[in-house]
Amino acid sequence: MTAAPRPFARGWLLASCIPALLVLGVVATAPPASPDPRPSGPATASPTDPGLSQALGQALGQGLAAEQDGYRLDTGTTELPAGRPNAFRFRVIGPNGAPVTGFTAHQARTMHFYAIRTDLTGYQHLHPEMAPDGTWTAELADLAPGTWRLYASFVPADARRGQELVLSRTVTVPGRAATVPLPAPAGSATVDGYTVALRAEPMAGAHQLTATVTRDGSPVTDLQPYLDSYAHLSAFHQGDQSLAHLHPTGTVDGDHGGPTLTFLALLGEPGDWRVFLQFQTDGRVHTAELTLHVD
């Protein structure tokens, strides 16, 4: 039986992907997971590092605004039908009032798109295609009735210092919404026969989160690169749906990732977070889901 995870103390903001690691957000929890191809030494970033300071500045929006720094997410609709796939179209409007058509690839893609319902179910992580006029199309799977928040994560080609923006809007899916209670916090989860165990190790000015991947009790060492890394972690805060996403520290060396992946996280927002840790083996992406708690 896995021991209940130790909650994190509040007061930190979760960052993710400083070029290769820290990037937006607020995630929280004691058993959060972070990947790193192979066990590596403790990360050395601290809140005074320039790269980390920039990441924290990006984190202030928490992905809950439809507009930031003059860029606006234009969705054109506030309602989507239930029970069938949806080709959801949107544009990013720039400071000059025109659709943005120039984007810089980050984490191997020019656009990352997330969808999740208010009860933190139905998670989708997509990579839409853009038409020449700047219209993006995200092929959403079936959506259950309820309110959904849709996030667009991107780096405009003319952004200062390659700053990533995360904008979002909500849409309604008509019908009788059956709310699913958030699962209790846990230190491990099993998906497709793989077990992912998460734990946190305090560090100066940060926390090191480790995810260990096993299968049938044996360490997994054949993780494949996924989005230029060995894992992708998304976390959503219960209540306001603040988003944070992380990638492991360390370098990628072919299909040799695991069993331990390491993230560097600065933690904040108290409460429960729903975490989705994605990794790839044999050309298939697996998504482990856990609830993490922050005091």
Solvent accessible surface area in square Angstrom, and as a share of the most:
residue,aa,sasa,rsa
1,M,243,1.08
2,T,77,0.45
3,A,84,0.65
4,A,94,0.73
5,P,29,0.18
6,R,128,0.47
7,P,54,0.34
8,F,1,0.01
9,A,68,0.53
10,R,152,0.56
11,G,64,0.61
12,W,79,0.28
13,L,41,0.20
14,L,0,0.00
15,A,0,0.00
16,S,0,0.00
17,C,9,0.06
18,I,43,0.22
19,P,134,0.84
20,A,71,0.55
21,L,19,0.10
22,L,1,0.01
23,V,10,0.06
24,L,6,0.03
25,G,0,0.00
26,V,0,0.00
27,V,0,0.00
28,A,0,0.00
29,T,0,0.00
30,A,3,0.02
31,P,2,0.01
32,P,0,0.00
33,A,0,0.00
34,S,0,0.00
35,P,0,0.00
36,D,1,0.00
37,P,11,0.07
38,R,119,0.43
39,P,90,0.57
40,S,55,0.35
41,G,54,0.52
42,P,97,0.61
43,A,23,0.18
44,T,130,0.76
45,A,22,0.17
46,S,33,0.21
47,P,47,0.29
48,T,117,0.68
49,D,47,0.24
50,P,116,0.73
51,G,28,0.27
52,L,0,0.00
53,S,53,0.34
54,Q,60,0.27
55,A,4,0.03
56,L,44,0.22
57,G,38,0.37
58,Q,19,0.09
59,A,0,0.00
60,L,135,0.67
61,G,29,0.28
62,Q,36,0.16
63,G,1,0.01
64,L,51,0.25
65,A,44,0.34
66,A,24,0.18
67,E,98,0.44
68,Q,40,0.18
69,D,76,0.39
70,G,34,0.32
71,Y,18,0.07
72,R,90,0.33
73,L,1,0.01
74,D,37,0.19
75,T,14,0.08
76,G,79,0.76
77,T,49,0.28
78,T,104,0.61
79,E,100,0.45
80,L,15,0.07
81,P,50,0.32
82,A,40,0.31
83,G,60,0.58
84,R,129,0.47
85,P,89,0.56
86,N,7,0.04
87,A,45,0.35
88,F,2,0.01
89,R,139,0.51
90,F,3,0.01
91,R,84,0.31
92,V,0,0.00
93,I,6,0.03
94,G,5,0.05
95,P,90,0.57
96,N,128,0.66
97,G,56,0.54
98,A,41,0.32
99,P,46,0.29
100,V,20,0.12
101,T,70,0.40
102,G,33,0.32
103,F,29,0.12
104,T,66,0.38
105,A,63,0.49
106,H,24,0.11
107,Q,26,0.11
108,A,51,0.39
109,R,108,0.39
110,T,53,0.31
111,M,2,0.01
112,H,0,0.00
113,F,1,0.00
114,Y,0,0.00
115,A,0,0.00
116,I,0,0.00
117,R,16,0.06
118,T,69,0.40
119,D,19,0.10
120,L,4,0.02
121,T,39,0.23
122,G,40,0.39
123,Y,31,0.12
124,Q,24,0.11
125,H,20,0.09
126,L,42,0.21
127,H,51,0.23
128,P,14,0.09
129,E,136,0.61
130,M,66,0.29
131,A,41,0.32
132,P,132,0.83
133,D,91,0.47
134,G,0,0.00
135,T,30,0.17
136,W,6,0.02
137,T,30,0.17
138,A,0,0.00
139,E,118,0.53
140,L,1,0.01
141,A,56,0.43
142,D,81,0.42
143,L,3,0.01
144,A,47,0.37
145,P,32,0.20
146,G,14,0.13
147,T,52,0.30
148,W,5,0.02
149,R,39,0.14
150,L,0,0.00
151,Y,0,0.00
152,A,0,0.00
153,S,0,0.00
154,F,0,0.00
155,V,8,0.04
156,P,1,0.01
157,A,63,0.49
158,D,112,0.58
159,A,21,0.16
160,R,162,0.59
161,R,178,0.65
162,G,44,0.43
163,Q,28,0.12
164,E,12,0.06
165,L,4,0.02
166,V,6,0.03
167,L,0,0.00
168,S,2,0.01
169,R,81,0.29
170,T,57,0.33
171,V,2,0.01
172,T,63,0.37
173,V,2,0.01
174,P,62,0.39
175,G,59,0.57
176,R,229,0.84
177,A,55,0.42
178,A,76,0.59
179,T,107,0.62
180,V,71,0.41
181,P,111,0.70
182,L,36,0.18
183,P,65,0.41
184,A,80,0.62
185,P,56,0.35
186,A,39,0.30
187,G,5,0.05
188,S,30,0.19
189,A,19,0.15
190,T,97,0.56
191,V,28,0.16
192,D,58,0.30
193,G,38,0.37
194,Y,9,0.04
195,T,48,0.28
196,V,0,0.00
197,A,43,0.34
198,L,11,0.05
199,R,141,0.52
200,A,13,0.10
201,E,52,0.23
202,P,92,0.58
203,M,46,0.20
204,A,95,0.74
205,G,22,0.21
206,A,2,0.01
207,H,21,0.09
208,Q,14,0.06
209,L,0,0.00
210,T,7,0.04
211,A,0,0.00
212,T,44,0.26
213,V,0,0.00
214,T,32,0.19
215,R,106,0.39
216,D,139,0.72
217,G,73,0.70
218,S,62,0.40
219,P,89,0.56
220,V,11,0.06
221,T,77,0.45
222,D,68,0.35
223,L,0,0.00
224,Q,34,0.15
225,P,48,0.30
226,Y,24,0.09
227,L,12,0.06
228,D,103,0.53
229,S,11,0.07
230,Y,1,0.00
231,A,0,0.00
232,H,0,0.00
233,L,0,0.00
234,S,0,0.00
235,A,0,0.00
236,F,0,0.00
237,H,20,0.09
238,Q,87,0.39
239,G,72,0.69
240,D,55,0.28
241,Q,9,0.04
242,S,0,0.00
243,L,0,0.00
244,A,0,0.00
245,H,1,0.00
246,L,0,0.00
247,H,4,0.02
248,P,4,0.03
249,T,22,0.13
250,G,48,0.46
251,T,115,0.67
252,V,60,0.34
253,D,76,0.40
254,G,38,0.36
255,D,66,0.34
256,H,93,0.42
257,G,0,0.00
258,G,2,0.02
259,P,28,0.18
260,T,27,0.16
261,L,1,0.00
262,T,3,0.02
263,F,0,0.00
264,L,0,0.00
265,A,0,0.00
266,L,1,0.00
267,L,0,0.00
268,G,6,0.05
269,E,50,0.22
270,P,46,0.29
271,G,23,0.22
272,D,34,0.17
273,W,0,0.00
274,R,27,0.10
275,V,0,0.00
276,F,3,0.01
277,L,0,0.00
278,Q,14,0.06
279,F,0,0.00
280,Q,35,0.16
281,T,3,0.02
282,D,122,0.63
283,G,58,0.56
284,R,140,0.51
285,V,56,0.32
286,H,7,0.03
287,T,37,0.21
288,A,0,0.00
289,E,83,0.37
290,L,4,0.02
291,T,1,0.01
292,L,0,0.00
293,H,64,0.28
294,V,1,0.00
295,D,81,0.42
